[in-house]
Amino acid sequence: MVTIRLGLLLLLLATSALAQEPGLWLVADRDSVGVGDTLEVRVLVAAPGRRLTSASAAVVADAEVFAPLGETTFAAGDFLPGTPYDNTATAEGRALQLRYVAVSGTTEDGSRLTATGSGELARLRLRALAPSAGTSLRLEGTGPQRAIYTEEDFPGVEQRFALPALPLRLRVGGEATVPARVPAVSPPVAVEPEVVPPELAPSTPPPASSPTLPPPNTAPTIGLLPGLRVAVGGESYGLLLAAYLADAEDSTSALLVEVEGDGRVAARLESGRLVVRGLEPGTGIVVVRVADPQGATASAQVAVAVLAAGQGPLLRALPKVSLRVGAEKSVDLVSFVYDPDTPLDQLRWLLQPETGVEAWISGSTLGLRGRTVGPARVALQVADPEGNVAMAALAVQVEVSAPEPAPPPDTVLVAMPALADTARVPVLVPDDPP
């Protein structure tokens, strides 16, 4: 586990979201609640490059600690368009299983709608019933209620989601509430009131002023953290966590952040950025925990696809490019990149240009445009589907714009008269020869 205080980060670098195997994970709005409080849990899905037509999830909780809130167990998320097919809760012993199945709808011409990328599959609200020093929520990965999905390219074929290796751990504080019994009392007896002379009546002290209570502290929040991809034995520089944290009372510099990996992926923070290292192939989970100075906490999970190591791409030395301010040039990158086991059109590029030059990628062509005079650099990173990366830098010299060409020194500029001012001169036509 690594602990670090996040400073104010002024520069947010671009990150590359590469495709990964479809997976589900859980995110709670906080990791500690009291008896009677409501806990909101989101089921998140990541399926880049896949076109899903259905998805299901089953969340398992302790029936003596949590109960679903409301008649409808889940609220549909924004990931899969359509109508929920199943939205039920069943209890067997202490195991409370909350089931959700979503099937995509159809368009006017009858074709199926699909979902790709990442988002929220469903949202669940639970009420805490009893205290627990350590309870958890998990996604069911076995049996008939396991988490599965179907794709447009393989209709009717059920495939399993990749699930976190660790459950979502929670704590419930307080005491279980038991209705108090009201003892029976005998009816009152009428008594003659005692009359006390005013001069003997005790003086009544003035009412004490009510103390001013501080406003309640709210826990920090963590936004939706996208999934990452890394090769076994390799490292991937992922998310700048400051971009995903928020707190109503405190700045991000006052928040305490911890990250923890599992057996498949290791994690640490470096200058506020989450860095993951692949340990074993599969889907690993990184837990991100954040606490404010008052002790309120929140946690979230990052799904990391750990891929078997392969031979990555290679970048040859790039030539220096000169261009003028406002001018554009292009560089064909095919001549400078090589990957023995990946087609070039499957490689992903990430650019980081300096302020003196603009840069963009179109297919395998690097476009450049000069902005300010002087030297500049463009950092390039290329990655294959296995997560192997190669990096290089392109040097750029931006020069002043070319001036308008001056006329030769012996050229005399003469103002020509307008056509209306030109004198008419008769043209003599010689007689035909004899």
C-alpha positions as CSV (number, residue, x, y, z in Angstrom):
1,M,0.0,0.0,0.0
2,V,1.3,3.4,-0.9
3,T,0.2,6.6,0.8
4,I,0.7,10.1,-0.6
5,R,-0.8,13.5,-0.3
6,L,-2.0,15.0,-3.6
7,G,-0.8,18.5,-4.4
8,L,-2.5,20.9,-6.7
9,L,-1.8,19.6,-10.2
10,L,-1.9,22.4,-12.8
11,L,-1.1,20.2,-15.8
12,L,-3.3,17.3,-16.9
13,L,-1.5,15.1,-19.4
14,A,-3.4,13.2,-22.0
15,T,-3.9,9.5,-21.3
16,S,-4.6,6.7,-23.8
17,A,-7.6,4.4,-23.2
18,L,-6.7,1.1,-24.9
19,A,-9.2,-1.8,-25.5
20,Q,-9.6,-4.5,-22.8
21,E,-11.7,-7.6,-22.2
22,P,-15.2,-6.8,-21.0
23,G,-15.4,-6.5,-17.2
24,L,-17.7,-5.4,-14.3
25,W,-16.8,-3.9,-11.0
26,L,-18.5,-2.1,-8.1
27,V,-18.1,1.4,-6.8
28,A,-19.7,2.7,-3.6
29,D,-20.3,6.4,-2.7
30,R,-18.5,5.7,0.6
31,D,-16.9,2.8,2.5
32,S,-18.3,3.5,5.9
33,V,-22.0,4.1,6.9
34,G,-24.1,4.1,10.0
35,V,-27.1,2.0,10.9
36,G,-30.1,3.4,9.1
37,D,-28.0,5.2,6.4
38,T,-28.4,4.6,2.7
39,L,-25.5,3.3,0.6
40,E,-25.4,3.9,-3.1
41,V,-23.6,1.3,-5.2
42,R,-22.9,1.5,-8.9
43,V,-22.2,-1.4,-11.2
44,L,-19.7,-0.2,-13.8
45,V,-18.9,-1.9,-17.1
46,A,-15.9,-1.6,-19.5
47,A,-16.2,-3.1,-23.0
48,P,-14.1,-1.1,-25.4
49,G,-14.2,-2.5,-29.0
50,R,-17.2,-4.8,-28.2
51,R,-20.8,-4.2,-29.3
52,L,-22.9,-5.6,-26.4
53,T,-26.6,-6.5,-26.8
54,S,-27.2,-7.7,-23.2
55,A,-25.5,-7.7,-19.8
56,S,-26.3,-9.2,-16.4
57,A,-24.9,-8.8,-12.9
58,A,-25.7,-10.3,-9.5
59,V,-24.6,-8.4,-6.4
60,V,-24.3,-10.5,-3.2
61,A,-24.6,-8.9,0.2
62,D,-25.1,-9.9,3.9
63,A,-28.9,-10.0,4.4
64,E,-28.5,-9.2,8.1
65,V,-26.5,-6.1,7.4
66,F,-28.1,-4.6,4.2
67,A,-31.5,-4.6,2.6
68,P,-32.6,-3.1,-0.8
69,L,-34.3,0.3,-0.6
70,G,-37.5,0.7,-2.6
71,E,-39.7,-1.6,-4.7
72,T,-37.3,-1.6,-7.7
73,T,-33.9,-3.0,-6.6
74,F,-31.8,-1.5,-9.4
75,A,-32.0,1.7,-11.4
76,A,-30.9,1.4,-15.0
77,G,-27.7,3.1,-15.9
78,D,-26.7,4.9,-19.1
79,F,-24.6,2.2,-20.7
80,L,-27.0,-0.3,-22.3
81,P,-30.1,1.2,-24.0
82,G,-33.4,-0.8,-23.6
83,T,-35.6,-2.1,-20.8
84,P,-34.4,-4.2,-17.8
85,Y,-35.3,-7.9,-18.3
86,D,-34.8,-8.9,-14.6
87,N,-34.6,-6.8,-11.5
88,T,-35.2,-8.9,-8.4
89,A,-33.8,-9.6,-4.9
90,T,-33.7,-13.1,-3.3
91,A,-32.4,-14.2,0.1
92,E,-31.0,-17.6,1.0
93,G,-29.8,-17.7,4.6
94,R,-27.6,-14.7,5.1
95,A,-26.9,-14.3,1.4
96,L,-28.8,-11.5,-0.2
97,Q,-28.6,-11.7,-4.0
98,L,-29.6,-8.8,-6.1
99,R,-30.1,-9.7,-9.8
100,Y,-30.1,-7.3,-12.8
101,V,-30.4,-8.2,-16.5
102,A,-30.5,-5.6,-19.3
103,V,-31.3,-6.3,-22.9
104,S,-30.8,-3.7,-25.6
105,G,-33.8,-2.4,-27.6
106,T,-34.3,-2.1,-31.3
107,T,-34.4,0.8,-33.8
108,E,-37.3,1.6,-36.1
109,D,-35.9,-0.7,-38.8
110,G,-35.7,-3.6,-36.4
111,S,-31.9,-3.7,-35.9
112,R,-30.6,-4.2,-32.4
113,L,-29.1,-1.3,-30.4
114,T,-25.6,-2.0,-29.1
115,A,-23.4,-0.5,-26.3
116,T,-19.6,-0.1,-26.4
117,G,-16.9,1.6,-24.3
118,S,-17.5,2.1,-20.6
119,G,-20.3,3.4,-18.4
120,E,-22.8,2.6,-15.6
121,L,-24.8,-0.6,-16.1
122,A,-27.1,-0.1,-13.1
123,R,-27.3,1.7,-9.7
124,L,-28.3,0.1,-6.4
125,R,-29.5,1.7,-3.1
126,L,-29.1,-0.3,0.1
127,R,-30.2,0.5,3.7
128,A,-27.9,-0.5,6.6
129,L,-29.7,-2.6,9.1
130,A,-27.1,-3.7,11.6
131,P,-23.5,-2.8,12.6
132,S,-20.6,-4.7,11.1
133,A,-16.9,-4.1,11.6
134,G,-16.2,-5.7,8.2
135,T,-18.8,-6.7,5.6
136,S,-18.5,-6.7,1.8
137,L,-20.4,-6.7,-1.5
138,R,-19.3,-8.8,-4.4
139,L,-20.3,-9.7,-7.9
140,E,-21.4,-13.3,-8.5
141,G,-19.1,-15.1,-11.0
142,T,-20.3,-18.7,-10.8
143,G,-23.6,-20.6,-11.0
144,P,-26.7,-19.7,-13.1
145,Q,-26.7,-16.1,-11.8
146,R,-23.2,-15.3,-12.9
147,A,-22.3,-12.1,-14.7
148,I,-22.5,-12.6,-18.5
149,Y,-23.0,-10.6,-21.7
150,T,-23.8,-11.2,-25.4
151,E,-22.4,-9.4,-28.5
152,E,-23.9,-8.4,-31.8
153,D,-21.2,-10.3,-33.7
154,F,-22.0,-13.6,-31.7
155,P,-25.8,-13.6,-31.1
156,G,-27.0,-16.0,-28.5
157,V,-23.5,-16.9,-27.2
158,E,-23.2,-16.1,-23.5
159,Q,-19.8,-14.9,-22.4
160,R,-18.5,-14.2,-18.9
161,F,-17.5,-10.8,-17.7
162,A,-14.1,-10.4,-16.0
163,L,-14.8,-9.7,-12.4
164,P,-12.6,-8.2,-9.6
165,A,-10.5,-10.6,-7.5
166,L,-11.4,-8.8,-4.3
167,P,-14.8,-7.8,-2.9
168,L,-15.9,-4.2,-2.1
169,R,-15.2,-4.0,1.6
170,L,-17.5,-1.8,3.8
171,R,-18.0,-0.9,7.5
172,V,-21.3,-0.2,9.3
173,G,-21.2,1.6,12.5
174,G,-23.8,2.3,15.2
175,E,-26.2,0.0,17.0
176,A,-29.2,-1.9,15.7
177,T,-32.4,0.0,16.5
178,V,-35.0,-1.9,18.7
179,P,-38.3,-0.2,19.4
180,A,-38.5,0.7,23.2
181,R,-41.5,-0.5,25.2
182,V,-43.5,2.2,26.9
183,P,-44.4,1.2,30.5
184,A,-48.1,1.4,31.5
185,V,-49.0,4.3,33.9
186,S,-52.0,4.6,36.2
187,P,-54.4,7.4,35.5
188,P,-53.4,10.7,37.1
189,V,-55.0,11.8,40.4
190,A,-56.5,15.3,40.7
191,V,-54.6,17.3,43.2
192,E,-55.3,20.7,44.5
193,P,-52.5,23.0,43.2
194,E,-50.4,24.7,45.9
195,V,-50.5,28.5,45.9
196,V,-47.1,30.1,46.5
197,P,-46.9,33.8,47.2
198,P,-45.0,35.8,44.5
199,E,-42.4,37.0,46.9
200,L,-41.5,33.4,47.9
201,A,-41.5,32.0,44.3
202,P,-38.0,31.0,43.1
203,S,-36.6,33.1,40.4
204,T,-36.3,31.5,36.9
205,P,-32.9,31.7,35.4
206,P,-32.7,33.1,31.8
207,P,-32.7,30.4,29.1
208,A,-29.3,29.4,28.0
209,S,-28.3,30.3,24.4
210,S,-28.2,27.3,22.1
211,P,-24.6,26.4,21.0
212,T,-23.8,27.0,17.3
213,L,-23.0,23.6,15.7
214,P,-20.6,23.3,12.8
215,P,-22.1,22.3,9.5
216,P,-22.0,18.5,8.8
217,N,-19.0,17.2,6.9
218,T,-19.6,15.5,3.6
219,A,-17.3,12.7,2.4
220,P,-15.1,13.2,-0.7
221,T,-16.2,11.7,-4.0
222,I,-14.4,9.8,-6.7
223,G,-15.5,10.0,-10.3
224,L,-15.8,7.1,-12.8
225,L,-12.2,5.7,-13.2
226,P,-11.6,4.2,-16.6
227,G,-9.9,0.8,-17.0
228,L,-6.2,0.4,-17.7
229,R,-4.1,-2.1,-19.6
230,V,-0.5,-3.3,-18.9
231,A,1.7,-6.2,-19.9
232,V,3.2,-8.7,-17.5
233,G,6.4,-7.2,-16.2
234,G,5.7,-3.8,-17.7
235,E,4.5,-0.5,-16.2
236,S,1.7,1.8,-17.4
237,Y,1.4,5.4,-16.3
238,G,-2.4,5.8,-16.0
239,L,-4.6,8.3,-14.3
240,L,-4.0,11.7,-12.7
241,L,-6.2,11.1,-9.7
242,A,-6.7,14.8,-8.9
243,A,-8.9,15.0,-12.0
244,Y,-11.4,12.5,-10.5
245,L,-11.5,13.7,-6.9
246,A,-13.9,16.3,-5.3
247,D,-14.8,17.4,-1.8
248,A,-17.4,20.1,-0.9
249,E,-15.3,21.4,2.1
250,D,-11.7,20.6,1.3
251,S,-9.3,21.1,-1.6
252,T,-7.7,18.1,-3.3
253,S,-4.3,19.1,-1.7
254,A,-5.8,18.3,1.8
255,L,-7.1,14.8,0.8
256,L,-5.2,11.7,1.8
257,V,-5.1,9.1,-1.0
258,E,-4.1,5.4,-0.9
259,V,-3.8,2.9,-3.7
260,E,-3.6,-0.9,-3.4
261,G,-3.2,-3.6,-6.0
262,D,-4.0,-7.3,-5.8
263,G,-2.1,-10.5,-6.8
264,R,-2.3,-9.6,-10.6
265,V,-1.3,-6.0,-10.5
266,A,0.8,-3.7,-8.3
267,A,0.1,0.0,-7.9
268,R,1.7,3.1,-6.6
269,L,1.3,6.9,-6.9
270,E,4.0,9.0,-8.7
271,S,3.5,12.8,-8.8
272,G,-0.2,12.3,-8.3
273,R,-0.5,9.8,-11.2
274,L,-1.6,6.1,-10.7
275,V,1.2,3.8,-12.0
276,V,0.4,0.0,-12.4
277,R,2.7,-2.9,-12.9
278,G,1.6,-6.2,-14.4
279,L,2.3,-9.3,-12.2
280,E,0.1,-12.1,-13.6
281,P,-2.1,-12.4,-16.7
282,G,-5.8,-11.7,-16.1
283,T,-7.9,-8.9,-14.8
284,G,-6.5,-7.1,-11.7
285,I,-8.1,-4.6,-9.4
286,V,-6.6,-1.5,-7.9
287,V,-8.5,0.0,-5.0
288,V,-8.3,3.8,-4.6
289,R,-9.1,5.1,-1.1
290,V,-9.4,8.8,-0.2
291,A,-10.0,10.5,3.1
292,D,-10.6,14.2,4.1
293,P,-9.0,15.8,7.2
294,Q,-12.2,15.1,9.2
295,G,-12.0,11.3,8.6
296,A,-14.8,10.9,6.0
297,T,-13.7,8.4,3.4
298,A,-14.6,7.1,-0.1
299,S,-13.2,4.3,-2.2
300,A,-13.4,3.2,-5.9
301,Q,-11.8,0.4,-8.0
302,V,-9.9,0.5,-11.3
303,A,-10.0,-2.6,-13.5
304,V,-6.6,-3.4,-15.0
305,A,-6.2,-5.9,-17.9
306,V,-2.9,-7.6,-17.4
307,L,-1.7,-9.2,-20.7
308,A,1.0,-11.7,-21.4
309,A,4.2,-10.0,-22.4
310,G,5.1,-9.9,-26.1
311,Q,7.5,-8.2,-28.4
312,G,6.5,-4.6,-28.6
313,P,6.9,-1.9,-31.2
314,L,10.1,-0.2,-32.0
315,L,10.6,3.5,-33.0
316,R,13.6,4.5,-35.0
317,A,15.2,7.9,-34.6
318,L,13.0,10.7,-36.1
319,P,14.5,13.4,-38.3
320,K,14.6,17.1,-37.3
321,V,11.8,19.1,-39.1
322,S,12.0,22.8,-40.0
323,L,8.9,24.8,-40.8
324,R,7.7,28.4,-40.7
325,V,5.1,30.0,-38.5
326,G,1.7,29.1,-39.8
327,A,3.0,26.6,-42.2
328,E,2.2,22.8,-42.1
329,K,4.3,19.7,-42.8
330,S,3.6,16.0,-42.5
331,V,5.8,13.1,-41.5
332,D,5.0,9.5,-42.7
333,L,5.5,7.5,-39.5
334,V,5.3,4.1,-41.3
335,S,9.0,4.6,-42.2
336,F,10.0,4.9,-38.5
337,V,8.0,2.3,-36.6
338,Y,8.3,-1.5,-36.6
339,D,6.4,-4.2,-34.8
340,P,7.1,-7.9,-35.7
341,D,3.8,-9.3,-34.4
342,T,1.3,-6.5,-34.8
343,P,-0.1,-4.8,-38.0
344,L,0.7,-1.1,-38.1
345,D,-3.0,-0.2,-38.3
346,Q,-3.6,-1.8,-34.9
347,L,-1.0,0.4,-33.1
348,R,-2.2,3.3,-31.0
349,W,-0.5,6.7,-30.9
350,L,-0.2,9.3,-28.1
351,L,1.2,12.8,-28.7
352,Q,2.5,15.5,-26.3
353,P,3.6,18.6,-28.3
354,E,5.3,21.6,-26.7
355,T,3.6,25.0,-27.0
356,G,5.6,26.2,-30.0
357,V,4.1,23.6,-32.4
358,E,0.7,21.9,-33.0
359,A,0.7,18.2,-33.8
360,W,-1.9,15.6,-34.7
361,I,-2.1,12.0,-36.0
362,S,-4.2,11.0,-39.1
363,G,-3.8,7.3,-39.7
364,S,-0.1,6.8,-39.8
365,T,0.8,10.4,-40.7
366,L,2.0,13.0,-38.2
367,G,0.8,16.5,-39.0
368,L,2.7,19.6,-37.8
369,R,1.9,23.3,-37.8
370,G,4.3,26.1,-36.5
371,R,3.0,28.4,-33.9
372,T,5.9,30.4,-32.4
373,V,9.5,30.9,-33.5
374,G,12.1,28.7,-31.9
375,P,12.9,25.1,-31.2
376,A,10.2,22.7,-30.0
377,R,9.7,19.0,-29.4
378,V,6.9,16.5,-30.0
379,A,6.9,13.4,-27.7
380,L,5.4,10.4,-29.4
381,Q,4.3,7.1,-27.8
382,V,3.1,4.1,-29.7
383,A,1.5,1.0,-28.1
384,D,0.4,-2.4,-29.3
385,P,-2.8,-4.2,-28.2
386,E,-0.7,-6.1,-25.5
387,G,0.2,-2.9,-23.8
388,N,3.9,-2.8,-24.9
389,V,5.0,0.8,-25.6
390,A,7.8,2.6,-27.3
391,M,8.6,6.3,-27.1
392,A,10.6,8.8,-29.1
393,A,10.9,12.6,-29.5
394,L,10.7,14.7,-32.7
395,A,12.7,17.9,-32.8
396,V,11.1,20.8,-34.6
397,Q,12.6,24.2,-35.6
398,V,9.9,26.9,-36.2
399,E,11.2,29.8,-38.2
400,V,9.8,33.3,-39.1
401,S,7.3,33.5,-41.9
402,A,8.8,34.2,-45.4
403,P,8.6,38.0,-46.3
404,E,7.0,39.2,-49.5
405,P,9.5,39.0,-52.4
406,A,11.0,42.5,-53.2
407,P,11.3,43.7,-56.8
408,P,14.8,43.7,-58.5
409,P,16.8,46.9,-57.7
410,D,16.9,48.0,-61.4
411,T,13.1,47.7,-61.9
412,V,11.3,51.1,-62.4
413,L,7.7,51.1,-61.5
414,V,5.7,53.2,-63.9
415,A,2.1,54.2,-63.3
416,M,0.1,53.2,-66.4
417,P,-2.7,55.5,-67.5
418,A,-6.3,54.4,-67.3
419,L,-7.9,53.1,-70.4
420,A,-10.2,56.1,-70.7
421,D,-7.2,58.5,-70.7
422,T,-5.3,56.7,-73.4
423,A,-5.2,58.8,-76.7
424,R,-6.6,57.2,-79.8
425,V,-3.9,56.9,-82.5
426,P,-4.9,56.1,-86.1
427,V,-3.4,53.0,-87.5
428,L,-2.1,53.4,-91.1
429,V,-2.7,50.4,-93.2
430,P,-0.4,50.2,-96.3
431,D,-1.9,49.8,-99.7
432,D,-1.9,46.4,-101.2
433,P,1.3,45.8,-103.3
434,P,0.8,46.2,-107.0
